[in-house]
Amino acid sequence: TVVGTVGNGAPFRHDIAIPASSTTTKVSLTSSDIAALSIRQPRLWWPNGYGEPNLYAVKVGIEVARRRSDERTLKVGLRRIEYVRDIGMGPQLSITVNGLPILVMGGNWGLDEALKRIPRERLFNQVRLHRDANLNLIRNWNGQSTSDDFFDACDRYGILVWQDFFFSTEGDGSGPANVPRDLDNIRDVIARNRHRPSILLWCGGNEGAPPPALVKGLDALVAELDPQRLCLTSSAGDTGAGAVNGYSSGGPYNWASPQAAFSRGYGTTSIAFHNEVGSHSIPTLECVESMLPPGSYECPDDFWADRDMNGNGAYYPSVGKQGGAGYIAMTAQRYGAIRNLADFVRKAQMMNYECIRSIYEANAAVMIGPVAGKITSPATGVIMWMTNPAQPSFVWQMYSHDLDAHASFFAVRHGCRRVNAILDANTADVTIANHTAAAVTGRVEMRVYNLDGTSSSRTVADVGGVAKASYRVVANLKAAMAAAKSDVCIVTLVLTDAGGNTLAENVYWRQRDGGDTAYTSLDTMPGAAVAIGAASAETDDTTTRITV
């Protein structure tokens, strides 16, 4: 007898007969057999930012002669996912959840911890930070995080998972593959996790396609065990019958200016979904000091290199250097000479914020729809390389290894708002991006300030009605910025709804002449007089209220 419960529903019982055999007998039961498996008006599981990630506890047991033989409890979520669109470029990867097209805004995640010794509480905190940063997906790169804790956290916090399997051609992919071993691993991963609402799709591996025998076996296993989920050949492209296109990896993986991000052709090429793009990401001064010996604070050396300062060794033409030396020189060229470690970290926070926010904003500004003018292939997704650090590092992270949120975290959080007001670093267009299921109305207030704090201009634009899962250009600030008195100006955007409630705020620093290379005048701005006061009062024996 099969017994169990679904959520808070009444217990169910259903008799089955399985003959004695030396082989496994598969029994499938549906709501035609057990009425409790049909749920009226279910509480759906939604990705982060679109609704609650509702879960149902499903308990199933087997009784033989009224004695419990085995029992298992799972948490499941109910949702419907569609994977492709066709706007004349073939089937492009484009995710729709419960009928709502979403812009995937995610982070690549390699090892959860370099030594693979990670308590459940820490792992949940790492995934929670992804939720708090407004991300809706983690790509489990090469399938390196395998614990139930990781998937439990993604289920709970509404984080979709792009689940790679353990194959990569990042290095020399010509060596022999142990296909039977790999297929055994794939079978185990699918069977163990197919009930999870967070898993968006299966992917054969990183970058180049696995060997044909492995691809054939993977496709067969997904068809057998989990036929409703999409299976991609690799992160760089799909092959075979019914192949899905419109996505790609390939970086860049180094720091780049906002103008560079807005010049990558997002929305104008057949590649609508970019699953790897990243940057240096310098943590706080306290974190940097904790991961370097004091003798290395002021002289970048092998200890810096050991903390990944050289990144992927990218070359920076404007300073004629590469890797970590190139990044440090770019920071000085952009924001002024580096005086000491604290000054470097302070200026690097500016580098973090402007680069990483633009990775997401450049996609959100041309997201999903409509196809209009130069936007022939609206963006469907972007995944930052990376968001979770497995060790203390200078690169590829949204927060530092001690889980401290530095500027990169807030760049992601602000760039991934579900409703946002965005300044295009190239054109100075102001775009309203709407990830939600309802049209957005209201107005956006745009201010330009001189570096002495005086106001240069203030304009207000009605945003009209920005349709769900769409964007709209509502203004252009090129002339307003050109009229500023200082060579660098500060631009603020405040989007409010019809009731005056703030929906989004953003602050940008831009060159008056439209360039994007020189902000050294920020280094010589007069300091602002900032005052803060605090008062405390004991409201009862256990509560103290502090007012700041």
PyMOL commands that set and color helices and strands:
alter all, ss='L'
color gray80, all
select helices_A, chain A and resi 35-37+120-132+141-143+148-157+179-193+212-225+258-261+285-291+294-296+302-306+323-335+341-364+407-415+478-482+520-524
alter helices_A, ss='H'
color red, helices_A
select strands_A, chain A and resi 2-6+12-14+56-64+67-76+81-85+92-97+100-101+104-109+137-140+160-164+199-203+230-232+247-248+273-278+315-316+321-322+381-388+419-423+429-434+443-449+455-462+470-476+488-496+502-511+535-538+544-547
alter strands_A, ss='S'
color yellow, strands_A
deselect
rebuild
show_as cartoon
